[in-house]
Amino acid sequence: MSQATIIAIVIAAVVIAAVAWFAWRQRHTAELRARYGPEYSRAVDQMGSRRRAEAELEARKERVEHLDIRPLSAAQRDDFLERWRAVQARFVDDPKGAVSDADRLVENVMAARGYPLADFDRRAADLSVHHPRVVENYRAARDIALRHRRGEASTEDLRQAMVYYRELFRDLLEDREHEDVRADTRAAERSAERSAERAVERPVQRDDARAREAAEERAAARREERDIEANREVRP
């Protein structure tokens, strides 16, 4: 093999590897955009580059996977719903108090589900992994709550904060953290069911074939008997 051929092979291998890497990066970016939605763009703006933003989002996902996030029990869910109804009812007479209560109630739900509460920014980042649709609502509601404490929020601001908290609260009641696992489990169960059905169908099909063969043999035997009887009747 000539040196020129070797160089051409090496160049071709490098080009193929580069194309494969680029395709993987494009697919990886598309997956992160689909998963995080507006949070992806926010991370890019905040981190200053797409690569650093994607590394940050991957780090969030890995961190949250090591947390003991658990679904609420039926009793916990009913209790939190009852407390939320009380918070909403309070808003009519005490908007400021209701917003403060809503903020604390959301924290209570997060704590019950296993989310760390030490730092708000980290808390919002953790939520973005499985609740990306409402995490920006959480930031906006928190900002209004802080402005309210400084006396800078209007009643309409507080009303909007309650809407944000309500959407976040409802999303937290759902066990979105384990939806992918449940989907994989359901797919495996459906595959197992199909395999079992095929295993049942195969013996049935074999039994049907044997039954048809036996029926054909009996029909042939009856025809032969009729032929014999006909021959006897014809003889003088």
N, C-alpha and C positions, 0 to 999 in steps of 0.2 A: 504494500500500500504506500503510495507516494505521500510526501509531506503535505502537498497541496490538498490531497484528499482528506488527510487527518485534520488539517486546519478547517476545511469546509464542514466536516462532521462536528467538530467542536463548536464552530459558530452556529450551526443549525441547532445543536443541543441547547446552547445558551439562549437562542431566540425562542425556542419552544418553551424553555423554563420561564423566560420573561413573560411570554404571552399567558402561560398558565397562572403565574403569580398575579398578573394584572387582572385576569378574569376572576381569580379568587378574591382580590381586593374589591372589585366592583360588586361581586355577589355579597361579600361581607358587609360592605357599606349599605347596600340595599336592605339587608336583613336588619341592621341596626336602625336605619330610618323607619322601617316598618314597625319595629318593636317600640321605639321611643317617641316617634312622631315629632311634635314641636320641641320636645326635650333634646332631640338630636341637634337641631339648629341652635338651640340655646347653649348647648355644650360647646359647639364649634365657635360661637361668638365669644364665649367665656374663656375658652382655652387658647384661642388664637389660630388654631389649625385643625384640619379634619383628623389628621393622624393622632394628635394629642387628645382630641375629643373622643375619638373611638377607643383609645387606650383607657381613658377615664370611665367611659360607659362599660367597658368590659370589666374593669376593676370593681365597679359598683355591683355588677351582676355576680361576680365571684364572691364578693364580700357578703351579699345577701344570701347566697346559696349556703353559706356557713352559719347563718342565723337560724335559730329555732323558731321559725314562723309557723304558727298553727292556726287552724280555723277556730271560729267561736263555737261554743256549744249552743244548743237551741235555747237553753236558759239564759246564757249570756246575751245572745242576740235579742231575745225578747226584752231583757232588762235594759239594754242600751236603747232599743227603740222607744221604750216607755220614757226613758230619761230625755231622749231627743224631743219627743212630743211636748214634754214639760218646758224644755228650753225654747221651743218655737212659740209656745203659748205665752211665755214671759216677755217675748220681744214686743208685744203690743204695748205693755205698760213700762217696760224697762229695756230699751234697745241695747244700751251699753252693757248692762248686766248679762243680757242674753248672749251677746257676742263673746264675752269673756267665758261664759259657761260653755258655749259651743266649742271654743278653743280647748278648754280643759277636757271636754267630753271626747273630742277627737284624740287627744293625747291618751285618755283612758282606754279607748278602743285599741290604739296602737300598742300600748303596753300589754293589754290583754292578749294581743296576737303575737307578742314577742319582739316587737321593734324596739331598739334602743332609743332613749329619749334625751340623751345627754346634750346633743348639739343640734340646733334646728336645721342648719345647712346639711349636715350629715343625714338627719332624719328625712329631709325632702329628697336627697339623693337616693337613699334606700327605697323610699316609696316609688321613685320613678321607675324602678326596675319592673314592678308588676302593676303599678297604678299610674302609668305615664299620662293618661288622659286627664287626670285631676290634680296632678302634683303642682301645676302652675296655679291652679285655683287655691291650693294650700298656701303658696307663697303670697298670693295676692290678698287672701283673707288675713294672713298673719301680718302683712304690712298695714292693712286697715286697722287691725286690733292694736298694733303698736302706735299708730297715729291717734287712735281713740284715747289711748292712755296719756298722750300728750295734749289732748283736747283739740286735735286737728281734724277729726273725722266728723262728717255730717251724718244726719239720720239716714240719708240715702246711701252713703258709704257703708254704714252699718248694715243696712238691708242687703246690699250686695255681698257683704262679707258673710251674712247668714246663708245666702244662696250658695256661695262657694263652699262653706263648711258643710252644708247639707249634701252637696254632690260628693264631696270627699268622704263624708260619713257613710253614705250609702254604698260607695265603692269599697270602703274598708270592711263592710259587713260581708262582702262576697269573698270567697276563698280563691282569688285569682292566682295566688302564689302556687297553687297545685293544679291549675287547669291543664298545663302541659303534661304533667304526670298522669292525670286522669285520662287525657286524650290518648296517651300512649297505651295505658292499661286497657281502655275500651277497644283500641285497635287490635291489641294482642288477644283480647277476649273474642272479638269478632273473627279473627283468624283461626283461633282454636275451635270456635263453633263451626266454622266452615269446614275445617279438617274433620271434625267429628261427623258432620252431616255427610261428607264424602265417604267416610269410613262406613257409615250406615248404609249409604246408597249402593256401594259396591256389592256387599253380600246380597242385598235385595235384588240388584240387577242380575247377579249370578243365579239366584233362586228363580227369578222370572225366566231366565234362559233355559234352566233345567226343566221348569214346568212346561215351557213351550215344546221342548224336545220330547218330553214324556207324552204330551198331548198328541204330537205328530205321530209318535210311535203307535199310540193306541188307535188313532184314526187309520193308520196304514194297516194295522192288524185287522180292524173291522172291515176294511175294503177287501183285504185278502180273504176273510171269511165269507163275505158276500159273493166273491168270485167263485169260491169253491162250491157254495150252495147253488149258484147259477149253473155251474158245469154239471152238477148232479141232476138238476131238473131237466137239462137238455138231453142227457143220455137216455136211450130207449129202454 
